[in-house]
């Protein structure tokens, strides 16, 4: 792929103070989804807490029921209320679905650029792979699913906080790889999408480890947190490219055979990570959760 080269950039750097002011004015993440992130699924009162969270946001509750009755889940019985959804789908699945719906709701506030759909698809694919990695490693799946889904939220922030479609135009630039993409991003905007996303996530009250995933997922190895959940979330982000849904700077093309080489040796050959199994889950989720136009 042809590189634009750092020397070709002519746009002035985005004023950091103005950018921070614009970021501070962005809408908050749906509060019901934030409540869900703080509920332990092991709690004796988890079902009641989940139900209360959905009751506080009727729009999210309606979307949950619509999603629960979609092709993604294929339930025999129709889901008519939140308690039934919690019982039939399980708390982990409901949590993942709710966070996906909340993220879609938030993305709906971004400017209508054609770049939104690829960003959304990258998040979905990363989330599915992260969830599968969690099952292999024995982590609760919802946390890593959420990490995969929201790790690029800073890109949405930059789309909403910059003027004249500047960030959309930036993402349309061909680059030689992620390192050059990050360098160009900092040169043009004075900040990376990871740093912007971390600012947003901290303001919303996301857990500290999730803020770290958002901030550092594209950083060189020496700057990465050592926690394994971070490593798995980053693997999911990188592996999404094998399904043709990479980040800015990743080579184009769909070849699920690239998934195995993207995984650490001890994660290869696992049933939960079989490319066809993941592809089917991705296809169903993308069909169900297509961003509204």
Residue pairs with C-beta under 8 A, 6 or more apart in sequence:
1 174
1 175
1 176
1 251
1 252
2 174
2 176
3 174
3 175
3 176
3 180
4 173
4 174
4 175
4 184
6 180
6 183
6 184
6 187
9 184
9 187
9 188
11 166
11 188
13 187
13 188
13 189
13 190
14 162
14 166
14 188
14 189
14 190
14 191
15 190
16 190
16 191
19 161
19 162
19 189
19 190
19 191
19 196
20 199
22 160
22 161
22 162
23 157
23 161
23 196
23 199
23 200
24 203
26 157
26 160
26 161
26 200
27 106
27 109
28 203
28 204
29 102
29 106
29 200
29 204
30 57
30 60
30 102
30 105
30 106
31 56
31 57
32 53
32 54
32 56
32 57
32 60
32 98
32 102
33 60
33 98
33 99
33 101
33 102
33 103
34 204
34 205
34 206
35 49
35 53
35 56
36 50
36 53
36 95
36 98
36 99
37 95
37 99
37 146
37 206
37 207
39 46
39 49
39 50
39 53
40 46
41 91
41 92
41 95
41 140
41 142
43 49
46 91
47 83
47 86
47 87
47 91
50 82
50 86
50 91
50 94
50 95
51 82
51 83
51 86
54 60
54 61
54 64
54 82
54 98
55 61
55 82
59 105
60 98
60 101
60 102
60 105
61 82
63 101
63 105
64 82
64 85
64 94
64 97
64 98
64 101
65 79
65 80
65 81
65 82
65 85
67 73
67 97
67 100
67 101
67 288
67 289
68 75
68 79
68 85
68 88
68 89
68 94
68 97
69 75
69 78
69 79
70 288
71 284
71 287
71 288
72 284
72 285
72 287
72 288
72 289
73 89
73 93
75 88
75 89
77 84
77 88
79 85
79 88
79 89
85 94
86 94
89 97
92 140
92 141
92 142
95 142
95 146
96 127
96 131
96 141
96 142
96 145
96 146
99 142
99 145
99 146
99 149
99 150
100 124
100 127
100 149
100 285
100 289
101 289
103 123
103 149
103 150
103 153
104 120
104 289
104 291
104 292
106 153
106 156
107 116
107 119
107 120
107 156
107 291
108 291
108 292
109 160
110 116
110 156
110 159
110 160
111 159
111 160
111 165
111 168
112 293
113 159
113 165
113 168
115 159
115 168
115 171
115 172
116 159
116 291
117 291
118 245
119 152
119 155
119 156
120 289
120 291
121 245
121 286
122 152
122 237
122 240
122 245
122 246
122 247
123 148
123 149
123 150
123 151
123 152
124 149
124 245
124 282
124 285
124 286
124 289
125 148
125 240
125 243
125 245
125 282
126 148
126 149
126 151
126 233
126 236
126 237
126 239
126 240
126 245
127 145
127 146
127 147
127 148
127 149
127 236
127 285
128 145
128 148
128 278
128 281
128 282
128 285
129 148
129 235
129 236
129 239
129 240
129 273
129 278
130 144
130 145
130 147
130 148
130 232
130 233
130 236
131 141
131 144
131 145
131 148
132 272
132 273
132 277
132 278
133 144
133 232
133 235
133 236
133 267
133 273
134 140
134 141
134 143
134 144
134 145
134 232
135 141
135 272
136 267
136 270
136 272
136 273
137 228
137 232
139 229
139 232
143 207
143 210
143 229
144 229
144 232
144 233
144 236
146 210
147 210
147 213
147 229
147 233
147 236
148 233
148 236
148 237
150 197
150 201
150 206
150 210
150 214
151 197
151 213
151 214
151 217
151 233
151 237
152 193
152 197
152 214
152 247
153 197
153 200
153 201
153 214
154 192
154 193
154 194
154 195
154 196
154 197
154 198
154 199
154 200
154 214
155 167
155 171
155 193
155 197
157 193
157 196
157 197
157 199
157 200
158 167
158 189
158 193
158 196
159 167
159 168
161 196
162 189
166 188
166 189
167 189
170 184
170 185
170 188
170 189
171 248
173 184
175 181
175 184
175 248
175 249
176 249
177 249
177 250
178 218
178 247
178 248
178 249
178 250
179 249
180 249
181 247
181 248
181 249
182 192
182 218
182 249
185 191
185 192
185 193
186 192
192 218
193 218
194 214
194 215
194 216
194 217
194 218
194 219
195 215
197 214
197 215
198 211
198 212
198 214
198 215
201 210
201 211
201 214
202 211
206 214
209 225
209 227
209 229
209 230
212 225
212 227
212 230
213 229
213 230
213 233
213 234
216 223
216 224
216 225
216 230
217 230
217 233
217 234
217 237
218 247
224 230
224 231
224 234
235 262
235 263
235 264
235 267
237 247
238 262
239 259
239 262
239 263
240 246
240 247
241 247
241 250
241 251
241 258
241 262
242 254
242 255
242 256
242 257
242 258
242 259
242 262
242 275
243 254
243 256
243 259
243 275
243 278
243 279
243 282
244 252
244 253
244 254
244 255
246 252
256 275
256 276
256 278
256 279
257 275
259 273
259 275
259 278
260 268
260 269
260 275
263 273
267 273
271 277
